[in-house]
């Protein structure tokens, strides 16, 4: 649009400046949108699930002090200003694969690396061992862009980190090597900035309000299994599989509460006895704590019913593993 020019009083027509087209203001280009899939990989109990839950600001992955709590590849979507990240929390790669379940856990982790645009290898502040070298071999085979996150640095002295960082640098050309504590929000935010920096440009993969591709019944099952790990000792939690048999939202029979019936499978009668406990106290404790977590997750009241069944050697039964979601 042409602007009207102002004339000075008493000026002749010759003295009036010719209209000048206004300068166009250059619109600042918005930063390009970034999006991609990021696999979080590492050994068991290194803090991968804790990191995912903090990053997406929601409790998606089951966590406990016990190793190998995570058995599934969990998607957590984080949408921010100018970026969207599909994080994949993966099962910890076990020391050995003694049965079909262990082999499936390894496959979950390797599939996530193959699928991802970027990998975040989470390690402890120690020199790389066989598991880390195995994962690095996979990163090399796929030529995967990767960030190394050295977690739990609060348990070592700063001087001990340098040789660890040097050794990892020698093994693989990581985009970044970042020491952190996943329990420190500032550290996690700094790691997030690094991830966004190395994301490819592209449109979002999910709707802005999407958080995960997992249904509520799956997440409820994970909350129950988490409490099994938190409450039970010894090896019993590793022999437990959870199947949500019934998930009825706002059941009229239960006064508008969600009704959830879960079956906890174990491999031996002795494990069943431990899981139930004397007078059912152990199972009641698991159920009560899990119900609270599920209600927080869903944001509505829940009636939870739990049963224990024996299924011998279920960890070696491929058909059963497939049936319950592995």
LUMRO-66859 format. One record per residue: residue number from 1; chain; x, y, z of N, C-alpha, C in turn. Coordinates in steps of 0.1 Angstrom, whole numbers. Each point is the difference from the previous one (the first is absolute). Layout:
! LUMRO-66859
nr;kette;nx;ny;nz;cax;cay;caz;cx;cy;cz
NUM;A;X;Y;Z;X;Y;Z;X;Y;Z
...
END
This chain:
! LUMRO-66859
nr;kette;nx;ny;nz;cax;cay;caz;cx;cy;cz
1;A;9;-12;0;-9;12;0;9;12;0
2;A;-4;10;-9;8;12;-1;-4;9;12
3;A;10;7;5;-2;9;11;-3;14;-5
4;A;-8;8;6;-2;14;-4;11;8;5
5;A;5;9;-9;12;8;4;-6;13;6
6;A;7;6;9;-4;12;6;7;12;-7
7;A;-7;11;-2;5;12;-7;3;11;11
8;A;10;8;-2;3;11;9;-8;12;-4
9;A;-7;7;9;-8;12;-3;8;10;-8
10;A;-6;5;-12;7;10;-8;9;-6;-10
11;A;2;-13;0;9;-6;-10;-6;-1;-13
12;A;8;2;-11;-6;-2;-13;-1;-15;-4
13;A;-7;-2;-11;-1;-14;-5;14;-6;-2
14;A;9;8;-5;13;-5;-4;8;-4;13
15;A;-3;7;11;7;-3;13;-6;-12;7
16;A;-11;-5;-5;-6;-12;7;7;-13;-5
17;A;5;-7;9;7;-13;-3;-10;-9;-7
18;A;5;-7;-10;-8;-11;-6;-2;-11;10
19;A;-12;-6;-1;-3;-11;9;10;-11;-1
20;A;5;-5;11;10;-11;1;-7;-13;6
21;A;2;-11;-7;-6;-12;5;7;-4;13
22;A;-8;-4;9;6;-3;14;8;-13;-2
23;A;11;0;9;8;-12;0;-8;-12;6
24;A;1;-11;-6;-6;-12;5;8;-5;12
25;A;-7;-3;11;7;-6;11;1;-15;-3
26;A;13;-4;1;2;-15;-2;-5;-7;13
27;A;-9;-10;-3;-5;-8;11;11;-9;4
28;A;1;0;13;10;-10;6;-5;-14;-2
29;A;9;-8;-6;-4;-14;-2;-1;-7;13
30;A;-11;-7;2;-1;-9;11;10;-11;0
31;A;6;-4;11;10;-10;0;-7;-13;-6
32;A;8;-8;-7;-6;-12;-6;-5;-10;10
33;A;-11;-6;-3;-6;-10;10;9;-12;0
34;A;2;-5;11;9;-12;2;-9;-12;6
35;A;3;-12;-5;-7;-11;6;8;-13;-3
36;A;-2;-9;8;7;-13;-2;-2;-10;11
37;A;5;-12;-2;-1;-11;10;14;-1;7
38;A;-1;-1;13;13;-1;8;-1;-13;8
39;A;9;-9;-2;1;-12;8;8;2;13
40;A;-5;-3;11;8;0;13;4;-14;3
41;A;13;-3;-1;5;-14;2;11;0;11
42;A;2;-13;4;10;-2;10;-2;-12;8
43;A;9;-3;10;-2;-12;8;-11;1;9
44;A;-4;-11;7;-11;1;10;3;9;11
45;A;-10;7;5;1;8;13;10;11;-1
46;A;1;6;-12;10;11;-2;-8;14;1
47;A;-13;-1;0;-8;13;1;-7;4;-12
48;A;-2;-9;-10;-7;4;-12;-14;3;2
49;A;-7;-8;8;-15;3;2;-2;13;8
50;A;9;2;10;-1;12;8;2;12;-9
51;A;10;-1;-9;2;11;-9;-12;3;-9
52;A;-6;-11;-6;-11;2;-9;-12;7;8
53;A;-3;-5;12;-11;6;7;2;15;4
54;A;13;3;3;3;14;2;-1;9;-12
55;A;5;-6;-11;0;8;-13;-14;3;-5
56;A;-9;-10;1;-14;2;-5;-9;5;11
57;A;5;2;12;-8;5;12;-12;-8;2
58;A;2;-13;-1;-12;-9;2;6;-14;3
59;A;-6;-7;9;5;-13;4;-5;-11;-9
60;A;8;-3;-11;-4;-10;-10;6;-13;3
61;A;13;0;3;7;-12;2;1;-5;15
62;A;-2;-13;2;2;-5;13;14;1;5
63;A;2;5;12;13;1;6;1;-6;14
64;A;11;-6;3;3;-5;13;15;-1;2
65;A;4;-2;12;15;-2;2;6;-12;-6
66;A;-9;-10;-4;5;-12;-5;2;1;-15
67;A;11;-7;-5;3;0;-14;-10;-7;-8
68;A;-1;3;-13;-9;-6;-10;-15;1;4
69;A;-3;12;6;-15;2;2;-7;2;-13
70;A;6;8;-9;-6;2;-13;1;-12;-9
71;A;-11;-4;-6;0;-12;-9;-5;4;-14
72;A;-5;12;-1;-6;4;-13;7;12;-6
73;A;-2;2;-12;5;13;-7;-12;10;2
74;A;3;10;8;-10;10;4;2;13;-8
75;A;-11;4;-7;1;13;-7;-5;11;9
76;A;8;11;1;-5;12;7;3;12;-9
77;A;-11;7;-3;1;11;-9;1;14;7
78;A;10;7;-3;2;14;6;-1;10;-11
79;A;-10;9;1;-2;11;-10;4;13;7
80;A;9;7;-6;4;13;5;0;11;-11
81;A;5;11;3;-1;11;-10;10;-2;-11
82;A;-5;-4;-11;8;-2;-12;6;-14;-1
83;A;-5;-9;9;5;-14;-1;-9;-10;5
84;A;1;-12;-4;-7;-12;5;9;-12;0
85;A;1;-6;12;9;-12;1;-8;-12;4
86;A;2;-11;-7;-6;-13;4;11;-8;7
87;A;0;0;13;10;-7;7;-4;-15;1
88;A;9;-9;-1;-2;-14;1;8;-5;12
89;A;-7;-3;11;7;-6;12;1;-15;-3
90;A;12;-6;2;2;-14;-4;3;-8;12
91;A;-2;-13;-1;4;-9;11;16;0;1
92;A;5;-1;12;14;-1;1;5;-13;-6
93;A;11;1;-7;6;-12;-7;6;-8;11
94;A;-4;-13;2;4;-8;11;14;-6;-2
95;A;6;-4;11;14;-6;-1;0;-13;-8
96;A;-11;-7;1;-1;-13;-8;-14;-2;-4
97;A;-2;-8;-11;-14;-3;-4;-3;-14;2
98;A;-6;-3;12;-2;-14;4;-13;-6;-5
99;A;-10;9;-4;-13;-5;-4;-6;9;-11
100;A;-12;-4;-5;-6;8;-11;-3;14;4
101;A;-4;3;12;-3;13;5;13;9;-1
102;A;11;-5;4;13;8;-1;3;3;-14
103;A;-2;-9;-9;3;2;-14;-9;11;-6
104;A;-13;-1;5;-9;11;-5;4;13;5
105;A;5;1;12;4;13;6;11;6;-8
106;A;10;-8;-4;11;4;-8;-5;5;-14
107;A;-9;-8;-6;-6;4;-13;-7;14;1
108;A;-7;2;12;-7;13;1;10;12;0
109;A;11;-2;7;10;11;0;6;2;-14
110;A;4;-11;-6;6;2;-13;-9;5;-11
111;A;-13;-4;1;-10;5;-9;-2;15;2
112;A;1;5;12;-2;14;3;12;8;-6
113;A;12;-5;1;12;7;-6;-2;1;-15
114;A;-4;-11;-6;-2;0;-15;-11;10;-4
115;A;-10;1;8;-12;9;-3;4;15;2
116;A;9;3;9;2;13;5;9;9;-10
117;A;-3;13;1;9;10;-7;12;3;8
118;A;-1;-2;13;11;3;9;-1;-9;12
119;A;12;-4;5;0;-9;12;6;8;12
120;A;-5;-3;12;6;5;12;5;-12;8
121;A;13;-3;1;5;-11;7;2;5;15
122;A;-7;-6;9;1;4;14;9;-11;7
123;A;11;5;7;9;-8;6;3;4;14
124;A;5;-9;8;5;4;14;14;6;-1
125;A;4;8;10;13;6;0;11;-10;2
126;A;1;-10;-9;10;-10;1;6;-2;-14
127;A;11;-6;-1;6;-3;-13;-10;-10;-7
128;A;-1;0;-14;-9;-8;-7;3;-15;2
129;A;-11;-8;3;2;-15;1;-6;-6;-12
130;A;-2;-13;1;-5;-8;-12;-13;5;-6
131;A;-10;4;9;-13;4;-4;1;13;-8
132;A;8;10;5;2;12;-7;7;-1;-13
133;A;10;-9;-1;7;-2;-12;-9;-7;-10
134;A;-9;-9;4;-9;-6;-9;-9;10;-6
135;A;-5;9;8;-9;10;-5;7;10;-9
136;A;12;3;3;8;9;-9;3;-7;-13
137;A;2;-13;0;2;-7;-12;-12;1;-9
138;A;-12;0;6;-13;1;-7;-1;14;-6
139;A;4;10;8;0;14;-5;9;2;-12
140;A;11;-7;1;10;1;-11;-5;-7;-13
141;A;-6;-11;2;-6;-8;-11;-10;8;-7
142;A;-9;8;7;-10;8;-6;4;14;-3
143;A;13;3;4;4;14;-2;-10;10;6
144;A;-4;-3;12;-11;8;6;6;12;8
145;A;-5;12;-3;3;12;8;-4;-2;14
146;A;10;3;10;-3;-4;14;6;10;9
147;A;-7;1;12;4;8;11;3;-9;11
148;A;11;2;7;3;-8;12;-4;8;13
149;A;-8;-6;8;-4;6;12;5;-9;12
150;A;10;6;7;6;-7;11;-8;4;13
151;A;-9;-9;4;-9;2;11;6;-3;13
152;A;-6;5;11;3;-3;14;14;6;3
153;A;3;11;-5;14;6;3;1;5;14
154;A;-11;0;8;0;5;13;7;-11;9
155;A;3;-12;-5;6;-10;8;15;-2;-2
156;A;6;9;-9;14;-1;-2;6;14;1
157;A;13;1;1;7;13;0;2;4;-15
158;A;1;14;-2;1;5;-13;13;-5;-7
159;A;10;-2;7;13;-4;-6;-1;-14;-6
160;A;-9;-8;5;-2;-14;-5;-7;0;-13
161;A;-7;11;-4;-8;0;-12;9;1;-13
162;A;11;8;1;8;2;-12;5;-12;-7
163;A;6;-10;7;4;-12;-8;-12;-8;-5
164;A;-11;1;6;-12;-7;-5;-5;7;-13
165;A;0;13;0;-4;7;-12;10;-2;-11
166;A;13;-1;3;10;-2;-10;-1;-14;-7
167;A;-3;-10;8;-2;-13;-5;-12;-1;-9
168;A;-11;6;4;-12;-1;-9;2;8;-13
169;A;8;11;1;3;8;-12;9;-8;-9
170;A;8;-9;5;9;-8;-8;-9;-11;-7
171;A;-10;-5;6;-8;-11;-5;-10;5;-11
172;A;-5;12;1;-11;4;-9;0;16;-1
173;A;-3;5;-12;0;15;-2;-14;5;5
174;A;-2;1;13;-13;5;5;-1;15;-3
175;A;-12;4;-4;-3;14;-2;3;8;12
176;A;-4;-5;11;2;7;13;3;-11;11
177;A;8;4;9;2;-8;12;-4;8;12
178;A;-10;-4;7;-6;9;10;-2;-7;14
179;A;8;3;10;-2;-5;13;-12;6;7
180;A;-8;-8;7;-12;6;6;-5;-9;11
181;A;-9;6;8;-8;-8;9;-15;2;-4
182;A;-6;-11;-4;-14;0;-5;-9;6;10
183;A;4;0;13;-9;6;10;1;15;2
184;A;10;6;-8;1;15;0;-6;5;-12
185;A;-11;8;2;-8;6;-11;9;8;-10
186;A;9;8;5;9;8;-8;8;-9;-10
187;A;5;-11;5;8;-9;-8;-9;-6;-11
188;A;-12;-4;3;-9;-6;-10;-4;11;-11
189;A;-2;12;5;-4;11;-10;12;2;-9
190;A;12;0;5;12;1;-9;1;-11;-10
191;A;-2;-12;5;0;-12;-9;-11;2;-11
192;A;-12;4;4;-10;3;-10;4;10;-11
193;A;6;10;4;5;10;-9;10;-6;-10
194;A;8;-9;4;10;-7;-8;-8;-9;-10
195;A;-10;-7;4;-8;-9;-8;-7;9;-11
196;A;-6;11;4;-7;8;-10;10;5;-10
197;A;11;4;4;11;6;-9;3;-10;-11
198;A;0;-13;3;4;-10;-10;-12;-7;-7
199;A;-12;4;3;-11;-5;-7;-1;4;-15
200;A;-5;-9;-9;-2;4;-14;-11;10;-1
201;A;0;8;-10;-11;9;-3;-12;-8;-6
202;A;-12;4;4;-12;-7;-5;-12;3;8
203;A;-12;-4;-6;-12;3;7;-2;-9;12
204;A;-9;3;9;-3;-9;12;-6;-13;-5
205;A;3;-10;7;-4;-14;-3;-13;-3;7
206;A;-4;7;11;-12;-3;7;-7;13;3
207;A;-13;-1;4;-7;12;4;6;6;13
208;A;-2;13;1;7;7;12;-4;-6;13
209;A;-12;-5;2;-4;-5;13;2;-15;2
210;A;6;-6;-10;3;-15;2;12;-2;9
211;A;0;-10;8;10;-2;10;7;-14;-3
212;A;-8;-10;-4;5;-13;-2;-9;-7;-9
213;A;5;-11;-6;-9;-9;-9;-5;-11;8
214;A;3;-1;13;-5;-11;8;-13;2;6
215;A;-9;-10;0;-14;2;6;1;1;15
216;A;-10;4;6;-1;2;15;2;-14;7
217;A;-6;-10;-6;0;-13;6;15;-5;1
218;A;8;3;-10;14;-4;0;7;7;11
219;A;-2;13;1;7;8;11;-4;-4;14
220;A;-13;-4;1;-5;-5;13;8;-13;4
221;A;2;-9;-10;7;-12;2;14;3;5
222;A;7;10;-7;13;3;4;1;6;14
223;A;-10;7;5;0;5;13;-1;-11;10
224;A;-8;-10;-3;-1;-12;9;13;-7;1
225;A;6;-2;-12;13;-7;0;11;7;7
226;A;-1;14;-1;10;8;8;-1;-3;15
227;A;-13;-1;5;-1;-2;14;4;-14;4
228;A;-1;-10;-9;5;-13;3;15;1;3
229;A;7;8;-9;15;2;2;3;7;13
230;A;-9;10;3;3;8;12;-3;-7;13
231;A;-10;-9;0;-4;-7;12;7;-14;2
232;A;1;-7;-10;6;-14;1;15;1;-1
233;A;6;-10;7;15;-1;0;4;-12;-8
234;A;13;-3;1;7;-11;-7;-3;0;-15
235;A;-3;-12;-5;-1;-1;-15;-15;0;-4
236;A;-9;0;9;-14;-1;-3;-5;10;-11
237;A;3;13;1;-5;9;-10;4;-3;-14
238;A;11;-7;-2;5;-3;-14;-9;-11;-6
239;A;-6;-8;9;-9;-11;-4;-14;4;-1
240;A;-3;13;1;-14;5;0;-3;7;-14
241;A;-11;-4;-6;-6;7;-12;-14;4;4
242;A;-3;12;-5;-14;6;3;-8;1;-12
243;A;-12;-5;1;-10;1;-12;-12;6;5
244;A;-4;11;-6;-13;7;3;-11;-8;-6
245;A;-8;-7;8;-10;-9;-5;-13;8;-4
246;A;-3;10;9;-12;8;-3;4;15;4
247;A;-5;9;-9;2;14;2;-13;7;-4
248;A;-9;3;10;-13;6;-3;0;14;6
249;A;-1;10;-8;-1;14;4;-13;3;7
250;A;0;7;11;-11;5;7;-11;-10;1
251;A;3;-11;6;-9;-12;1;-12;4;9
252;A;-12;-3;-4;-12;3;8;0;-9;12
253;A;5;-13;-2;1;-9;11;9;4;11
254;A;10;8;-3;9;5;10;-1;15;3
255;A;-12;5;-1;-4;14;3;8;10;-8
256;A;1;-3;-12;7;10;-9;15;-1;-1
257;A;6;-9;8;15;-1;0;4;-9;-12
258;A;12;2;-5;5;-9;-10;2;-14;7
259;A;-4;-11;-6;2;-13;5;12;-7;-8
260;A;10;-3;8;12;-7;-7;2;-13;7
261;A;1;-10;-8;3;-14;6;13;-4;-7
262;A;10;-2;9;14;-4;-5;3;-14;5
263;A;7;-7;-9;5;-14;3;15;1;1
264;A;6;-4;11;14;-1;2;5;-14;-2
265;A;8;-3;-10;4;-13;-3;14;-2;6
266;A;2;-12;7;13;-4;4;3;-14;-5
267;A;12;-5;2;4;-12;-6;-1;-12;10
268;A;-1;3;13;0;-11;10;-10;2;11
269;A;-4;-10;6;-9;1;12;6;7;11
270;A;13;-2;2;8;7;11;0;15;-3
271;A;1;5;-12;0;14;-4;-14;5;3
272;A;-11;-7;-3;-13;4;2;-3;2;15
273;A;6;-9;8;-2;2;15;7;12;5
274;A;12;3;-5;7;12;4;-8;13;-5
275;A;-4;0;-12;-7;11;-6;-13;4;8
276;A;-7;-11;4;-13;2;7;3;4;15
277;A;10;-6;6;4;3;13;-9;-6;11
278;A;4;1;12;-8;-6;11;-13;8;1
279;A;-11;-7;0;-14;5;0;-2;10;-11
280;A;7;-1;-11;-2;9;-11;6;14;1
281;A;8;2;11;5;13;2;9;6;-11
282;A;9;-8;-6;9;5;-10;-8;5;-12
283;A;-10;-9;-5;-8;4;-11;-8;12;2
284;A;-5;1;13;-8;12;3;8;13;-1
285;A;12;-1;5;9;12;0;4;4;-14
286;A;2;-10;-9;3;2;-14;-12;7;-6
287;A;-12;-6;2;-12;6;-5;-3;14;4
288;A;2;3;13;-3;13;5;9;11;-5
289;A;13;-4;-1;9;10;-5;-1;2;-15
290;A;-3;-11;-7;-2;1;-15;-13;8;-3
291;A;-11;-2;8;-12;7;-2;2;15;1
292;A;8;5;10;3;14;1;7;5;-12
293;A;10;-7;-5;8;4;-11;-9;1;-13
294;A;-9;-10;-1;-9;0;-12;-10;11;0
295;A;-5;3;12;-9;12;2;7;13;-4
296;A;12;1;4;8;12;-3;2;1;-15
297;A;3;-11;-6;2;-1;-15;-13;3;-8
298;A;-11;-5;4;-12;2;-7;-8;12;4
299;A;2;5;12;-7;11;5;-15;-3;4
300;A;-2;-12;4;-14;-4;4;1;-12;9
301;A;-10;-3;8;0;-11;10;0;-13;-7
302;A;6;-10;7;2;-13;-6;-3;-11;10
303;A;-7;-10;-4;-2;-13;8;9;-10;-6
304;A;11;-4;7;10;-9;-6;-2;-14;7
305;A;-1;-10;-8;0;-14;5;12;-8;-6
306;A;7;-7;9;12;-7;-5;-1;-15;4
307;A;4;-8;-10;0;-15;2;14;-5;-4
308;A;4;-11;7;13;-6;-3;-2;-14;-6
309;A;7;-3;-11;-1;-13;-7;14;-5;-3
310;A;1;-13;0;13;-7;-3;0;-4;-15
311;A;10;5;-7;2;-4;-14;14;-5;-1
312;A;3;-13;1;14;-4;0;8;4;-12
313;A;12;5;2;10;4;-10;-6;10;-11
314;A;-8;9;5;-6;10;-10;10;8;-7
315;A;12;3;7;10;8;-7;6;-7;-12
316;A;-2;-13;-1;5;-8;-12;-11;-3;-10
317;A;-12;4;3;-11;-3;-9;-3;12;-10
318;A;4;-1;-12;-1;11;-10;-15;3;-2
319;A;-8;-10;-1;-15;3;-3;-6;8;12
320;A;4;-4;12;-5;8;12;5;14;0
321;A;13;1;-3;6;14;0;-7;9;-10
322;A;-3;-6;-11;-7;8;-10;-14;4;4
323;A;-7;-10;7;-13;3;5;-1;11;10
324;A;10;1;8;-1;11;11;8;12;-4
325;A;3;1;-13;5;13;-5;15;1;-2
326;A;7;-11;1;15;1;-2;3;-3;-15
END
